[in-house]
């Protein structure tokens, strides 16, 4: 967790003290956490990034990605994925 107050953050920026606490993400949550962050990117993300960042096989998320694409929630284009506007407008 980062400092919540900007003055405190700026005072500690660059010293390593700006992060108040750190914790490892449990393996069971890695795919979910990655997707929550990656799907914020409206331009999408390279699918290979999933394996690089999580250490998990892409097969871990292929079924949910396929389901989301069928439902019109995202597009999987070659080797990248990104969110779509509901209603089919992209």
Order of alpha helices (4+ residues) and beta strands (2+ residues): alpha-alpha-beta-alpha-alpha-beta-beta
